[in-house]
Amino acid sequence: MVCLTDIGHVDSKTLSIIKCADVYLIESNHNVDLLLNGNRPEFNKQRILSKVGHLSNEDCGSVLSNCIDETTHSIILCHLSNDHNNKSIALKSVKKILSENCSFFSNSLNIIAFTQKDDPTDFINV
């Protein structure tokens, strides 16, 4: 199982370490357009978008496209921003990127997203 949150950027060394896991718990923090048009101060937006910030939905999909293989059975999108993302947007973005860029993507791959404390996620067998 790989757990990636608050990473901002995944370099080639990290990518080589996290390849081919059964399960990924990975940050899909924000939709870039929602963030850029949101109400946060500019310095905060730039930090979030930086290599020491958070992975966007697109970054998450790209990382996963380079990592998953036939043994991967579950992807859990986490650390979604309450202001600049939601489950539907994150799932749609990541699935689109995976379907276009990853030969191991299939509809049988279990991809879920969880966010707020008032919206608990069901148990996940790993």
Beta strands, then each sheet from edge to edge (+ up, - down):
strand 1: 2-4
strand 2: 23-27
strand 3: 74-78
strand 4: 110-113
sheet 1: 1+ 2+ 3+ 4+
end
